[in-house]
Amino acid sequence: MGISPTSHPSGPRLPRTALGWWAAAVGIVAAAGVVVSAATGNAAVYTLAFLFALVSGVLGFLAMFRSRSEATYFLPRTPVGRWTVGLFAAGFVLLFLRLAPTAFAAAFAAVATGLLSMLRYGERSLLVLVLMLLPAVFLLYFFLGEFVFPH
């Protein structure tokens, strides 16, 4: 029994597909953007780097799905995937109603249900993937921003 190109003894690696290589390249550009923005103090580069990080995450997940020959859809196919979309939409509405703490709670509940739908129920929806990664990247953006651009 050998090691397949998409698995590793310590866990799955980035699949060796064109999408996988693009995900790695975009991820390297995102990391370089964070380093450059920290060195120069340019907040626009920092923001652009995190947009690249979001794109890298989406490409990485799509590469993983493609390497397993799994079909991907735009809309969710499972009830838990639909809950992810609903919780994110509720958080978005609550944010505009100026109920920020509950809006963030709903957005992070969307992350939890998105992870549950993908890991437990096999959801392969692009919408669930993006709505799951968006709050996670948003949190990382603000958390690292406190260190990169101190007050």
C-alpha positions as CSV (number, residue, x, y, z in Angstrom):
1,M,0.0,0.0,0.0
2,G,1.7,3.2,-1.1
3,I,1.0,6.9,-0.5
4,S,-1.2,8.5,-3.0
5,P,-0.3,12.0,-4.4
6,T,-3.2,13.6,-2.4
7,S,-2.4,12.0,1.0
8,H,0.4,12.1,3.4
9,P,1.2,10.2,6.6
10,S,0.5,13.4,8.6
11,G,-2.7,14.2,6.7
12,P,-3.9,15.5,3.3
13,R,-1.7,17.7,1.3
14,L,-2.6,20.2,-1.4
15,P,-3.6,18.1,-4.4
16,R,-1.2,18.1,-7.3
17,T,-3.6,19.5,-9.8
18,A,-3.6,22.7,-11.7
19,L,-6.1,24.2,-9.2
20,G,-3.9,23.0,-6.4
21,W,-0.8,24.7,-7.7
22,W,-2.8,27.9,-8.4
23,A,-4.1,27.8,-4.8
24,A,-0.5,27.4,-3.5
25,A,0.8,30.3,-5.7
26,V,-2.1,32.6,-4.7
27,G,-1.4,31.7,-1.0
28,I,2.2,32.5,-1.3
29,V,1.3,35.9,-2.9
30,A,-1.1,36.5,0.0
31,A,1.6,35.7,2.6
32,A,4.1,37.9,0.8
33,G,1.5,40.7,0.8
34,V,1.1,40.5,4.6
35,V,4.8,40.7,5.1
36,V,5.2,43.6,2.6
37,S,2.3,45.5,4.2
38,A,3.9,45.0,7.7
39,A,7.2,46.4,6.4
40,T,5.8,49.4,4.6
41,G,2.7,50.1,6.7
42,N,0.5,50.0,3.7
43,A,-3.1,49.0,4.7
44,A,-4.3,48.6,1.1
45,V,-1.7,45.9,0.4
46,Y,-2.8,44.2,3.7
47,T,-6.4,44.2,2.6
48,L,-5.5,42.9,-0.9
49,A,-3.4,40.1,0.7
50,F,-6.4,38.9,2.6
51,L,-8.6,38.9,-0.5
52,F,-5.9,36.7,-2.1
53,A,-6.0,34.5,1.0
54,L,-9.8,34.0,0.5
55,V,-9.3,33.1,-3.2
56,S,-6.5,30.7,-2.2
57,G,-8.7,28.9,0.3
58,V,-11.5,28.6,-2.3
59,L,-9.1,27.3,-4.9
60,G,-7.6,24.8,-2.5
61,F,-10.9,23.4,-1.5
62,L,-12.0,23.1,-5.2
63,A,-8.7,21.4,-6.0
64,M,-9.4,18.9,-3.2
65,F,-12.9,18.2,-4.5
66,R,-11.6,17.8,-8.1
67,S,-8.8,15.4,-7.0
68,R,-11.4,13.1,-5.5
69,S,-13.6,13.4,-8.6
70,E,-16.4,14.9,-6.5
71,A,-19.0,17.1,-8.1
72,T,-19.3,20.7,-6.8
73,Y,-22.4,22.7,-6.9
74,F,-23.2,26.4,-6.3
75,L,-26.2,26.0,-4.0
76,P,-26.1,23.7,-0.9
77,R,-27.5,20.2,-1.2
78,T,-27.8,19.3,2.5
79,P,-30.1,20.8,5.2
80,V,-27.0,21.8,7.3
81,G,-25.6,23.5,4.2
82,R,-28.8,25.5,3.9
83,W,-28.6,26.4,7.6
84,T,-25.1,27.9,6.9
85,V,-26.5,30.1,4.2
86,G,-29.4,31.1,6.4
87,L,-27.2,31.9,9.4
88,F,-24.9,34.0,7.3
89,A,-27.8,35.9,5.8
90,A,-29.3,36.5,9.2
91,G,-25.9,37.8,10.4
92,F,-25.7,40.2,7.5
93,V,-29.2,41.5,8.2
94,L,-28.4,41.9,11.9
95,L,-25.3,43.8,11.0
96,F,-27.4,46.4,9.1
97,L,-29.8,46.6,12.1
98,R,-26.8,47.6,14.2
99,L,-26.9,44.5,16.3
100,A,-23.2,43.7,15.8
101,P,-22.6,41.2,18.6
102,T,-25.5,39.0,17.5
103,A,-24.5,39.5,13.8
104,F,-21.0,38.2,14.6
105,A,-22.4,35.3,16.6
106,A,-24.6,34.3,13.6
107,A,-21.7,34.6,11.2
108,F,-19.5,32.4,13.3
109,A,-22.3,29.9,13.8
110,A,-22.4,29.8,9.9
111,V,-18.7,28.9,10.0
112,A,-19.4,26.0,12.5
113,T,-22.4,24.7,10.5
114,G,-20.4,25.1,7.3
115,L,-17.6,22.9,8.7
116,L,-20.1,20.4,10.0
117,S,-21.9,20.2,6.6
118,M,-18.6,19.7,4.7
119,L,-17.0,17.3,7.1
120,R,-19.9,15.3,8.4
121,Y,-22.5,15.5,5.6
122,G,-20.3,15.8,2.6
123,E,-21.5,19.2,1.4
124,R,-19.7,20.3,-1.8
125,S,-21.3,23.7,-2.3
126,L,-19.3,26.6,-3.5
127,L,-21.7,29.0,-1.7
128,V,-21.3,27.2,1.6
129,L,-17.5,27.2,1.1
130,V,-17.3,30.9,0.6
131,L,-19.7,31.8,3.4
132,M,-17.7,29.5,5.7
133,L,-14.3,31.0,4.7
134,L,-15.4,34.7,4.7
135,P,-16.0,35.1,8.5
136,A,-12.9,33.1,9.3
137,V,-10.7,35.2,7.0
138,F,-12.4,38.4,8.4
139,L,-11.5,37.3,12.0
140,L,-7.9,36.6,11.0
141,Y,-7.7,39.9,9.1
142,F,-8.7,41.9,12.2
143,F,-6.7,39.8,14.6
144,L,-3.4,40.0,12.6
145,G,-4.1,43.7,11.8
146,E,-3.7,44.5,15.5
147,F,-0.2,43.2,15.3
148,V,0.8,44.5,11.9
149,F,-0.6,48.0,12.4
150,P,-0.4,48.7,16.2
151,H,-2.2,51.7,17.6
